[in-house]
Amino acid sequence: MGKKILIVEDEEILSDLLQKRLKKEGYDVLLARNGEEGLKMIKETEPDLVLLDIIMPKMSGFQVMEEMNKEENLKKIPVIIISNSGQPVEIGRAQRLGAKDWLIKTEFDPKEVLEKVVKQIGK
């Protein structure tokens, strides 16, 4: 079985795109539609990597990361943030919470996503 990636993103078009692209490369991809559901799935499945949107209903990406940081086994899971704006303050906060990398929605490029994923967890 390929490495497990959880995509936590409330925009269906984007998460479907990401899922298709990553599945094509042999990853096992799970989807969550909001932060609360995402955190629950992170705890249940302990994915190899999380692609995490920051602004979502029920629980923000920041809150999800804060919760992950409370548990040793979840803290070590690499997180790539999906940001609407890419504002330095947003990205800075995500990095302080342990984000390894980030993607900007407006500059979305599937090839770049793949490169960032491979960089964190390999093929």
N, CA, C and O atoms as a MOPAC input file, in Angstrom:
PM7 MOZYME 1SCF
protein

 N      0.84700 1    -1.20000 1     0.00000 1
 C      0.00000 1     0.00000 1     0.00000 1
 C      0.88200 1     1.25000 1     0.00000 1
 O      1.90600 1     1.30200 1     0.68100 1
 N      0.47600 1     2.23700 1    -0.76100 1
 C      1.25100 1     3.47800 1    -0.83400 1
 C      1.21000 1     4.26700 1     0.46900 1
 O      0.48000 1     3.92300 1     1.39900 1
 N      1.97500 1     5.28800 1     0.51700 1
 C      1.97500 1     6.13800 1     1.70400 1
 C      0.64700 1     6.88500 1     1.79300 1
 O      0.04900 1     7.25800 1     0.78400 1
 N      0.20700 1     7.08900 1     3.02900 1
 C     -1.10500 1     7.68800 1     3.27600 1
 C     -1.04000 1     9.19500 1     3.40700 1
 O     -0.25900 1     9.73100 1     4.19300 1
 N     -1.86500 1     9.86700 1     2.63400 1
 C     -1.94700 1    11.32300 1     2.71300 1
 C     -3.37700 1    11.71500 1     3.03700 1
 O     -4.32200 1    11.25500 1     2.39700 1
 N     -3.52200 1    12.56200 1     4.02800 1
 C     -4.85500 1    13.08500 1     4.36100 1
 C     -4.95400 1    14.52200 1     3.87000 1
 O     -4.12000 1    15.36500 1     4.20200 1
 N     -5.98100 1    14.78700 1     3.07800 1
 C     -6.23000 1    16.15300 1     2.60900 1
 C     -7.38200 1    16.72200 1     3.42300 1
 O     -8.49200 1    16.19000 1     3.39900 1
 N     -7.11300 1    17.80600 1     4.14200 1
 C     -8.15800 1    18.46000 1     4.93400 1
 C     -8.45400 1    19.79400 1     4.25300 1
 O     -7.70000 1    20.75600 1     4.39300 1
 N     -9.54800 1    19.83700 1     3.52300 1
 C     -9.83700 1    20.98500 1     2.66100 1
 C    -11.34200 1    21.04700 1     2.41700 1
 O    -11.94800 1    20.04100 1     2.04800 1
 N    -11.94900 1    22.21000 1     2.61500 1
 C    -13.40200 1    22.30700 1     2.44500 1
 C    -13.84000 1    22.64800 1     1.01800 1
 O    -15.02500 1    22.56900 1     0.69300 1
 N    -12.89200 1    23.02200 1     0.18100 1
 C    -13.24600 1    23.29600 1    -1.21900 1
 C    -13.13600 1    22.01000 1    -2.02100 1
 O    -12.04100 1    21.51800 1    -2.29500 1
 N    -14.29500 1    21.47800 1    -2.39100 1
 C    -14.33100 1    20.17600 1    -3.04500 1
 C    -13.51300 1    20.09400 1    -4.32800 1
 O    -12.81700 1    19.10600 1    -4.56200 1
 N    -13.59300 1    21.11500 1    -5.14800 1
 C    -12.88300 1    21.09200 1    -6.43100 1
 C    -11.39200 1    20.90000 1    -6.19500 1
 O    -10.74300 1    20.08600 1    -6.85300 1
 N    -10.86200 1    21.65900 1    -5.25000 1
 C     -9.43200 1    21.58300 1    -4.95800 1
 C     -9.05500 1    20.23300 1    -4.35600 1
 O     -8.07400 1    19.61700 1    -4.77300 1
 N     -9.83200 1    19.77200 1    -3.37500 1
 C     -9.46600 1    18.50000 1    -2.74500 1
 C     -9.58800 1    17.33600 1    -3.73000 1
 O     -8.78600 1    16.40300 1    -3.68400 1
 N    -10.57800 1    17.38100 1    -4.61600 1
 C    -10.71100 1    16.31700 1    -5.61500 1
 C     -9.53300 1    16.30900 1    -6.57800 1
 O     -9.00600 1    15.25600 1    -6.93700 1
 N     -9.13300 1    17.51000 1    -6.98600 1
 C     -7.97200 1    17.66200 1    -7.86600 1
 C     -6.71800 1    17.07000 1    -7.21700 1
 O     -5.98800 1    16.29000 1    -7.82800 1
 N     -6.49600 1    17.45800 1    -5.97800 1
 C     -5.33100 1    16.96800 1    -5.23300 1
 C     -5.38800 1    15.45200 1    -5.09500 1
 O     -4.39400 1    14.75400 1    -5.29400 1
 N     -6.57000 1    14.96100 1    -4.75200 1
 C     -6.73300 1    13.52400 1    -4.54900 1
 C     -6.40800 1    12.74100 1    -5.82900 1
 O     -5.66100 1    11.76300 1    -5.79800 1
 N     -6.97700 1    13.18500 1    -6.94000 1
 C     -6.73400 1    12.50500 1    -8.22200 1
 C     -5.24900 1    12.47500 1    -8.55200 1
 O     -4.69500 1    11.43800 1    -8.91600 1
 N     -4.62500 1    13.62800 1    -8.41700 1
 C     -3.21300 1    13.76000 1    -8.76200 1
 C     -2.33400 1    12.85300 1    -7.89200 1
 O     -1.43900 1    12.17600 1    -8.40000 1
 N     -2.58900 1    12.84300 1    -6.60400 1
 C     -1.75800 1    12.06300 1    -5.69100 1
 C     -2.02600 1    10.56200 1    -5.82100 1
 O     -1.11300 1     9.74800 1    -5.68300 1
 N     -3.28000 1    10.20500 1    -6.08600 1
 C     -3.60700 1     8.78400 1    -6.28000 1
 C     -2.90200 1     8.24700 1    -7.51700 1
 O     -2.40200 1     7.12200 1    -7.53400 1
 N     -2.87600 1     9.08800 1    -8.56100 1
 C     -2.21900 1     8.71300 1    -9.81000 1
 C     -0.74200 1     8.38000 1    -9.56700 1
 O     -0.15700 1     7.55100 1   -10.26400 1
 N     -0.15600 1     9.04000 1    -8.57100 1
 C      1.26000 1     8.81500 1    -8.25500 1
 C      1.44700 1     7.65500 1    -7.27600 1
 O      2.56600 1     7.36900 1    -6.85000 1
 N      0.35000 1     6.99400 1    -6.92500 1
 C      0.46800 1     5.80400 1    -6.07700 1
 C      0.27400 1     6.03100 1    -4.58400 1
 O      0.47800 1     5.11700 1    -3.78600 1
 N     -0.12100 1     7.24600 1    -4.20200 1
 C     -0.37600 1     7.48300 1    -2.77700 1
 C     -1.79000 1     7.04400 1    -2.42300 1
 O     -2.68100 1     7.03000 1    -3.27200 1
 N     -1.97900 1     6.69100 1    -1.17600 1
 C     -3.28100 1     6.33500 1    -0.64500 1
 C     -3.85300 1     7.63600 1    -0.06600 1
 O     -3.30100 1     8.17800 1     0.89200 1
 N     -4.94400 1     8.13800 1    -0.63300 1
 C     -5.40700 1     9.47400 1    -0.25400 1
 C     -6.75200 1     9.45100 1     0.45600 1
 O     -7.71400 1     8.84100 1    -0.01300 1
 N     -6.79700 1    10.13200 1     1.60200 1
 C     -8.03400 1    10.26400 1     2.37000 1
 C     -8.45100 1    11.72800 1     2.35600 1
 O     -7.61200 1    12.62200 1     2.24300 1
 N     -9.75900 1    11.96300 1     2.47300 1
 C    -10.26200 1    13.33800 1     2.45300 1
 C    -11.06900 1    13.65700 1     3.70300 1
 O    -11.83100 1    12.82800 1     4.20000 1
 N    -10.88600 1    14.87200 1     4.19900 1
 C    -11.73800 1    15.39000 1     5.26500 1
 C    -12.20500 1    16.77500 1     4.82500 1
 O    -11.45000 1    17.51800 1     4.19800 1
 N    -13.44500 1    17.12000 1     5.15300 1
 C    -14.03000 1    18.37200 1     4.67000 1
 C    -13.91500 1    19.55000 1     5.64300 1
 O    -14.17700 1    20.69200 1     5.26700 1
 N    -13.52800 1    19.27900 1     6.87500 1
 C    -13.33400 1    20.39200 1     7.81700 1
 C    -12.30100 1    19.98700 1     8.86400 1
 O    -11.89100 1    18.82900 1     8.93900 1
 N    -11.89500 1    20.94800 1     9.65700 1
 C    -10.82900 1    20.71900 1    10.62100 1
 C    -11.15400 1    19.67100 1    11.66300 1
 O    -10.29800 1    18.87400 1    12.04800 1
 N    -12.39700 1    19.67900 1    12.11700 1
 C    -12.82200 1    18.73800 1    13.15700 1
 C    -12.72500 1    17.29600 1    12.64600 1
 O    -12.16000 1    16.41900 1    13.29800 1
 N    -13.29600 1    17.08600 1    11.46000 1
 C    -13.26200 1    15.76700 1    10.82800 1
 C    -11.80600 1    15.38700 1    10.52400 1
 O    -11.40900 1    14.23200 1    10.68200 1
 N    -11.02600 1    16.37400 1    10.08800 1
 C     -9.62200 1    16.13600 1     9.77300 1
 C     -8.84700 1    15.64200 1    10.98200 1
 O     -8.09200 1    14.67400 1    10.88800 1
 N     -9.03200 1    16.30000 1    12.10900 1
 C     -8.31400 1    15.93000 1    13.33400 1
 C     -8.68900 1    14.51200 1    13.75800 1
 O     -7.82900 1    13.72300 1    14.14900 1
 N     -9.96200 1    14.20300 1    13.67600 1
 C    -10.45500 1    12.86600 1    14.03700 1
 C     -9.76900 1    11.81700 1    13.13700 1
 O     -9.32000 1    10.77500 1    13.61400 1
 N     -9.70100 1    12.11400 1    11.84400 1
 C     -9.07600 1    11.17100 1    10.91200 1
 C     -7.56700 1    11.06200 1    11.11200 1
 O     -6.98500 1     9.99300 1    10.92600 1
 N     -6.93700 1    12.17200 1    11.49000 1
 C     -5.49700 1    12.14800 1    11.76800 1
 C     -5.24400 1    11.18500 1    12.93200 1
 O     -4.32200 1    10.37100 1    12.88900 1
 N     -6.08000 1    11.29400 1    13.97600 1
 C     -5.91600 1    10.42500 1    15.15200 1
 C     -6.18300 1     8.96600 1    14.81500 1
 O     -5.49800 1     8.07000 1    15.30800 1
 N     -7.18700 1     8.73400 1    13.96800 1
 C     -7.56200 1     7.36100 1    13.64300 1
 C     -6.60000 1     6.68900 1    12.66800 1
 O     -6.30800 1     5.50000 1    12.80000 1
 N     -6.11100 1     7.44400 1    11.69700 1
 C     -5.35500 1     6.80400 1    10.61700 1
 C     -3.85800 1     7.08900 1    10.64100 1
 O     -3.08800 1     6.42400 1     9.94800 1
 N     -3.44000 1     8.08000 1    11.44100 1
 C     -2.02500 1     8.49700 1    11.48800 1
 C     -1.38100 1     8.49600 1    10.09700 1
 O     -0.50800 1     7.67600 1     9.81400 1
 N     -1.81600 1     9.41600 1     9.23700 1
 C     -1.28100 1     9.45400 1     7.86900 1
 C      0.20800 1     9.81500 1     7.85100 1
 O      0.75900 1    10.30300 1     8.83800 1
 N      0.83800 1     9.56000 1     6.70500 1
 C      2.25700 1     9.90000 1     6.55200 1
 C      2.44500 1    11.39900 1     6.34500 1
 O      3.51200 1    11.94900 1     6.61600 1
 N      1.37900 1    12.05300 1     5.85600 1
 C      1.45100 1    13.48200 1     5.55200 1
 C      0.04300 1    14.06900 1     5.57700 1
 O     -0.92600 1    13.39700 1     5.22300 1
 N     -0.05900 1    15.32700 1     5.99900 1
 C     -1.34900 1    16.01800 1     5.97700 1
 C     -1.23500 1    17.27600 1     5.11500 1
 O     -0.33300 1    18.09200 1     5.30800 1
 N     -2.15900 1    17.42100 1     4.16300 1
 C     -2.30300 1    18.67200 1     3.41200 1
 C     -3.45200 1    19.39200 1     4.08800 1
 O     -4.58500 1    18.91300 1     4.06700 1
 N     -3.17000 1    20.53200 1     4.68600 1
 C     -4.12300 1    21.15900 1     5.59700 1
 C     -4.48600 1    22.58000 1     5.20100 1
 O     -3.62400 1    23.45500 1     5.12200 1
 N     -5.75400 1    22.79700 1     4.95600 1
 C     -6.24500 1    24.13800 1     4.67400 1
 C     -6.25600 1    24.92300 1     5.98100 1
 O     -6.45700 1    24.34000 1     7.04700 1
 N     -6.04500 1    26.22700 1     5.91400 1
 C     -6.05000 1    27.01900 1     7.14400 1
 C     -7.45300 1    27.48100 1     7.50300 1
 O     -7.87900 1    27.36600 1     8.65200 1
 N     -8.17300 1    28.00800 1     6.51000 1
 C     -9.49000 1    28.57600 1     6.81000 1
 C    -10.58100 1    27.58800 1     6.43600 1
 O    -10.85500 1    27.35100 1     5.25900 1
 N    -11.20700 1    27.00900 1     7.47600 1
 C    -12.24200 1    25.99500 1     7.28000 1
 C    -13.32300 1    26.13400 1     8.33000 1
 O    -13.11200 1    26.74000 1     9.38100 1
 N    -14.49200 1    25.56500 1     8.03600 1
 C    -15.54200 1    25.55200 1     9.05100 1
 C    -15.17100 1    24.65300 1    10.23800 1
 O    -14.34000 1    23.75300 1    10.11100 1
 N    -15.78600 1    24.90400 1    11.36600 1
 C    -15.67900 1    24.12100 1    12.60400 1
 C    -14.35000 1    24.22500 1    13.33500 1
 O    -14.32400 1    24.35400 1    14.55900 1
 N    -13.25400 1    24.17000 1    12.60300 1
 C    -11.94400 1    24.21300 1    13.25000 1
 C    -10.91900 1    24.61700 1    12.20100 1
 O    -10.86800 1    24.02700 1    11.12200 1
 N    -10.10900 1    25.61100 1    12.51000 1
 C     -9.12900 1    26.08000 1    11.51500 1
 C     -7.92400 1    25.14300 1    11.46700 1
 O     -7.71300 1    24.31400 1    12.35300 1
 N     -7.14500 1    25.30400 1    10.40300 1
 C     -5.91600 1    24.53100 1    10.28300 1
 C     -4.96600 1    24.78200 1    11.45000 1
 O     -4.26200 1    23.87800 1    11.89900 1
 N     -4.95600 1    26.01900 1    11.93300 1
 C     -4.10000 1    26.34600 1    13.08900 1
 C     -4.52900 1    25.52400 1    14.31100 1
 O     -3.69600 1    24.97400 1    15.03000 1
 N     -5.84700 1    25.45400 1    14.52700 1
 C     -6.35400 1    24.70400 1    15.68400 1
 C     -6.02900 1    23.21800 1    15.55200 1
 O     -5.68300 1    22.55600 1    16.53100 1
 N     -6.14600 1    22.70600 1    14.32500 1
 C     -5.80600 1    21.29800 1    14.08500 1
 C     -4.34400 1    21.05400 1    14.45300 1
 O     -4.02200 1    20.07500 1    15.12600 1
 N     -3.46400 1    21.95000 1    14.00800 1
 C     -2.03300 1    21.78800 1    14.30900 1
 C     -1.75100 1    21.91400 1    15.80500 1
 O     -0.90500 1    21.20300 1    16.34800 1
 N     -2.46400 1    22.82100 1    16.46000 1
 C     -2.28300 1    22.97000 1    17.91600 1
 C     -2.63400 1    21.65700 1    18.61100 1
 O     -1.92900 1    21.21900 1    19.52100 1
 N     -3.72300 1    21.03700 1    18.17900 1
 C     -4.13800 1    19.75300 1    18.75800 1
 C     -3.12600 1    18.64700 1    18.44400 1
 O     -2.79200 1    17.83200 1    19.30400 1
 N     -2.64600 1    18.63300 1    17.20200 1
 C     -1.65700 1    17.61500 1    16.81900 1
 C     -0.39700 1    17.73200 1    17.67100 1
 O      0.22200 1    16.72900 1    18.02600 1
 N     -0.02600 1    18.97200 1    17.99200 1
 C      1.19600 1    19.20100 1    18.76100 1
 C      1.11700 1    18.69300 1    20.19200 1
 O      2.14000 1    18.56100 1    20.86500 1
 N     -0.10000 1    18.40600 1    20.66000 1
 C     -0.27000 1    17.91700 1    22.03200 1
 C      0.03900 1    16.42600 1    22.13700 1
 O      0.21200 1    15.90100 1    23.23700 1
 N      0.10800 1    15.74200 1    20.99100 1
 C      0.32500 1    14.30000 1    21.03000 1
 C      1.59500 1    13.93000 1    20.27100 1
 O      1.75400 1    14.24500 1    19.09100 1
 N      2.48600 1    13.25800 1    20.97700 1
 C      3.79800 1    12.90400 1    20.41400 1
 C      3.72000 1    12.25000 1    19.03400 1
 O      4.43700 1    12.63900 1    18.11200 1
 N      2.84000 1    11.25000 1    18.90000 1
 C      2.77800 1    10.49600 1    17.63900 1
 C      2.19400 1    11.32200 1    16.49400 1
 O      2.45500 1    11.03000 1    15.32700 1
 N      1.40500 1    12.35100 1    16.81800 1
 C      0.80500 1    13.18100 1    15.76800 1
 C      1.71100 1    14.35200 1    15.41000 1
 O      1.70100 1    14.85500 1    14.28600 1
 N      2.49200 1    14.76600 1    16.39700 1
 C      3.38100 1    15.91800 1    16.24000 1
 C      4.39800 1    15.70700 1    15.12400 1
 O      4.81900 1    16.65200 1    14.45600 1
 N      4.78500 1    14.43700 1    14.93700 1
 C      5.84200 1    14.15400 1    13.95400 1
 C      5.31400 1    13.99100 1    12.52900 1
 O      6.10700 1    13.84000 1    11.60000 1
 N      4.00400 1    14.01900 1    12.33800 1
 C      3.43800 1    13.89900 1    10.98300 1
 C      3.67800 1    15.21000 1    10.23600 1
 O      3.26900 1    16.26800 1    10.71400 1
 N      4.33300 1    15.16300 1     9.07100 1
 C      4.56100 1    16.41500 1     8.33700 1
 C      3.24800 1    17.03500 1     7.83700 1
 O      2.34900 1    16.33800 1     7.36600 1
 N      3.16900 1    18.34700 1     7.95500 1
 C      1.98600 1    19.08100 1     7.50200 1
 C      2.40000 1    20.08300 1     6.42800 1
 O      3.35000 1    20.84600 1     6.60400 1
 N      1.67200 1    20.06900 1     5.31200 1
 C      1.82900 1    21.10800 1     4.29500 1
 C      0.55000 1    21.92800 1     4.31700 1
 O     -0.54400 1    21.40700 1     4.10300 1
 N      0.70700 1    23.21200 1     4.57600 1
 C     -0.42600 1    24.12200 1     4.70600 1
 C     -0.93200 1    24.55600 1     3.32600 1
 O     -0.14800 1    24.81200 1     2.41100 1
 N     -2.25300 1    24.63200 1     3.20300 1
 C     -2.85400 1    25.20600 1     1.99300 1
 C     -3.42000 1    26.56200 1     2.41000 1
 O     -4.34900 1    26.63700 1     3.21500 1
 N     -2.85400 1    27.62300 1     1.85700 1
 C     -3.23100 1    28.96700 1     2.27900 1
 C     -3.95000 1    29.71700 1     1.15700 1
 O     -3.59500 1    29.59600 1    -0.01500 1
 N     -4.95500 1    30.48200 1     1.53500 1
 C     -5.66100 1    31.31200 1     0.55400 1
 C     -4.80800 1    32.47700 1     0.11600 1
 O     -4.79200 1    32.85300 1    -1.05600 1
 N     -4.09900 1    33.04600 1     1.07600 1
 C     -3.44100 1    34.32000 1     0.80900 1
 C     -1.92500 1    34.23800 1     0.72800 1
 O     -1.28400 1    34.99300 1    -0.00300 1
 N     -1.37400 1    33.32000 1     1.48200 1
 C      0.08400 1    33.24300 1     1.54600 1
 C      0.67900 1    34.43200 1     2.28200 1
 O      1.83900 1    34.78200 1     2.06900 1
 N     -0.12000 1    35.05800 1     3.15600 1
 C      0.40000 1    36.19800 1     3.91800 1
 C      1.48100 1    35.71900 1     4.88700 1
 O      1.33200 1    34.68500 1     5.53800 1
 N      2.57100 1    36.48500 1     4.97200 1
 C      3.67700 1    36.08100 1     5.84500 1
 C      3.23200 1    35.79100 1     7.27700 1
 O      3.75000 1    34.87500 1     7.91500 1
 N      2.27900 1    36.56500 1     7.78000 1
 C      1.84500 1    36.35900 1     9.16900 1
 C      1.17500 1    34.99100 1     9.29900 1
 O      1.36300 1    34.29800 1    10.29900 1
 N      0.39900 1    34.60800 1     8.29300 1
 C     -0.29300 1    33.30700 1     8.29300 1
 C      0.73600 1    32.17900 1     8.19200 1
 O      0.69600 1    31.21400 1     8.95400 1
 N      1.64100 1    32.31800 1     7.25300 1
 C      2.64100 1    31.28400 1     7.03000 1
 C      3.59900 1    31.19800 1     8.21800 1
 O      4.00200 1    30.10600 1     8.61700 1
 N      3.95700 1    32.34300 1     8.77600 1
 C      4.81700 1    32.36800 1     9.95800 1
 C      4.20000 1    31.60600 1    11.11400 1
 O      4.87100 1    30.83200 1    11.79600 1
 N      2.90300 1    31.83600 1    11.32700 1
 C      2.20800 1    31.14300 1    12.42000 1
 C      2.17600 1    29.63600 1    12.15700 1
 O      2.39400 1    28.83200 1    13.06300 1
 N      1.90300 1    29.26800 1    10.91000 1
 C      1.85400 1    27.84600 1    10.54400 1
 C      3.22000 1    27.19300 1    10.77400 1
 O      3.30100 1    26.07100 1    11.27400 1
 N      4.28100 1    27.89800 1    10.40900 1
 C      5.63500 1    27.36100 1    10.60500 1
 C      5.95600 1    27.19100 1    12.08700 1
 O      6.57000 1    26.20400 1    12.49200 1
 N      5.53000 1    28.17100 1    12.89100 1
 C      5.76700 1    28.06200 1    14.33600 1
 C      5.04400 1    26.84600 1    14.90700 1
 O      5.50500 1    26.23100 1    15.86900 1
 N      3.90600 1    26.50900 1    14.30300 1
 C      3.15300 1    25.33600 1    14.75500 1
 C      3.71400 1    24.04400 1    14.16000 1
 O      3.23800 1    22.95400 1    14.47600 1
 N      4.71800 1    24.16900 1    13.30400 1
 C      5.39800 1    22.98200 1    12.79400 1
 C      5.15300 1    22.64300 1    11.32600 1
 O      5.58600 1    21.58800 1    10.86300 1
 N      4.47500 1    23.50700 1    10.59200 1
 C      4.24800 1    23.22000 1     9.16700 1
 C      5.58000 1    23.12400 1     8.43500 1
 O      6.47900 1    23.93300 1     8.66000 1
 N      5.70100 1    22.14000 1     7.56700 1
 C      6.95500 1    21.91400 1     6.83900 1
 C      7.01800 1    22.73500 1     5.55700 1
 O      8.10000 1    23.07400 1     5.07600 1
 N      5.84000 1    23.05300 1     5.00600 1
 C      5.80700 1    23.72100 1     3.71300 1
 C      4.41100 1    24.30200 1     3.52500 1
 O      3.53000 1    24.11700 1     4.36500 1
 N      4.22200 1    25.00800 1     2.41200 1
 C      2.89500 1    25.56000 1     2.15400 1
 C      2.62500 1    25.66800 1     0.66800 1
 O      3.53500 1    25.71500 1    -0.16000 1
 N      1.33400 1    25.70700 1     0.36300 1
 C      0.86400 1    25.89600 1    -1.00900 1
 C     -0.08600 1    27.08200 1    -0.98700 1
 O     -0.85000 1    27.25700 1    -0.03800 1
 N     -0.03600 1    27.89100 1    -2.02900 1
 C     -0.94500 1    29.03300 1    -2.13800 1
 C     -2.01800 1    28.67200 1    -3.16500 1
 O     -1.70300 1    28.30700 1    -4.29800 1
 N     -3.27100 1    28.77600 1    -2.76800 1
 C     -4.36700 1    28.36700 1    -3.65400 1
 C     -4.35000 1    29.07200 1    -5.00100 1
 O     -4.58700 1    28.45000 1    -6.03600 1
 N     -4.07000 1    30.36500 1    -4.99000 1
 C     -4.11100 1    31.12600 1    -6.24200 1
 C     -2.98300 1    30.75000 1    -7.19500 1
 O     -3.07200 1    30.98700 1    -8.40000 1
 N     -1.91200 1    30.15800 1    -6.64100 1
 C     -0.78800 1    29.76900 1    -7.49600 1
 C     -0.72400 1    28.25900 1    -7.62500 1
 O      0.34200 1    27.67900 1    -7.83500 1
 N     -1.88200 1    27.63700 1    -7.49500 1
 C     -1.95000 1    26.18900 1    -7.41300 1
 C     -1.41100 1    25.49100 1    -8.65500 1
 O     -1.84800 1    25.75500 1    -9.77500 1
 N     -0.46200 1    24.60300 1    -8.43400 1
 C      0.14200 1    23.86500 1    -9.52900 1
 C      0.34000 1    22.41000 1    -9.08100 1
 O      1.14900 1    22.14300 1    -8.19200 1
 N     -0.39700 1    21.46600 1    -9.69200 1
 C     -0.31900 1    20.06500 1    -9.26000 1
 C      1.10300 1    19.50900 1    -9.23100 1
 O      1.43300 1    18.68800 1    -8.37500 1
 N      1.94200 1    19.95500 1   -10.16400 1
 C      3.31800 1    19.47300 1   -10.21200 1
 C      4.07800 1    19.91700 1    -8.95800 1
 O      4.85300 1    19.15800 1    -8.37800 1
 N      3.83500 1    21.15700 1    -8.56200 1
 C      4.48800 1    21.70000 1    -7.37000 1
 C      4.01700 1    20.94800 1    -6.12500 1
 O      4.80800 1    20.66000 1    -5.22700 1
 N      2.72600 1    20.63700 1    -6.08200 1
 C      2.17700 1    19.88500 1    -4.95100 1
 C      2.91600 1    18.56400 1    -4.81800 1
 O      3.35300 1    18.18200 1    -3.73300 1
 N      3.04500 1    17.88400 1    -5.93400 1
 C      3.71200 1    16.58700 1    -5.95300 1
 C      5.15900 1    16.70300 1    -5.47200 1
 O      5.62500 1    15.88600 1    -4.67800 1
 N      5.86300 1    17.72400 1    -5.96000 1
 C      7.25500 1    17.92700 1    -5.54300 1
 C      7.35600 1    18.12500 1    -4.03400 1
 O      8.24300 1    17.57300 1    -3.38300 1
 N      6.43800 1    18.91900 1    -3.48700 1
 C      6.46700 1    19.19500 1    -2.04600 1
 C      6.16200 1    17.93200 1    -1.23400 1
 O      6.75900 1    17.69100 1    -0.18500 1
 N      5.22700 1    17.14000 1    -1.73900 1
 C      4.86900 1    15.89400 1    -1.06100 1
 C      6.06100 1    14.92300 1    -1.08700 1
 O      6.42600 1    14.35400 1    -0.05800 1
 N      6.65300 1    14.74200 1    -2.25300 1
 C      7.78400 1    13.83800 1    -2.41000 1
 C      8.94500 1    14.27400 1    -1.50600 1
 O      9.63100 1    13.44800 1    -0.90300 1
 N      9.14200 1    15.58900 1    -1.43200 1
 C     10.21600 1    16.12300 1    -0.59000 1
 C     10.01900 1    15.72800 1     0.88200 1
 O     10.98800 1    15.46800 1     1.59600 1
 N      8.76300 1    15.68600 1     1.32400 1
 C      8.48900 1    15.35100 1     2.73100 1
 C      8.47800 1    13.86000 1     3.00800 1
 O      9.02800 1    13.41300 1     4.01400 1
 N      7.85400 1    13.07800 1     2.12300 1
 C      7.67000 1    11.65200 1     2.46300 1
 C      8.18100 1    10.68400 1     1.39600 1
 O      8.04100 1     9.47000 1     1.54500 1
 N      8.76400 1    11.20400 1     0.33400 1
 C      9.26400 1    10.33100 1    -0.72700 1
 C      8.13000 1     9.77800 1    -1.57400 1
 O      6.96700 1    10.13900 1    -1.39600 1
 N      8.48100 1     8.91800 1    -2.47600 1
 C      7.49400 1     8.34800 1    -3.41000 1
 C      6.69000 1     7.24700 1    -2.76000 1
 O      5.81800 1     6.65900 1    -3.39900 1

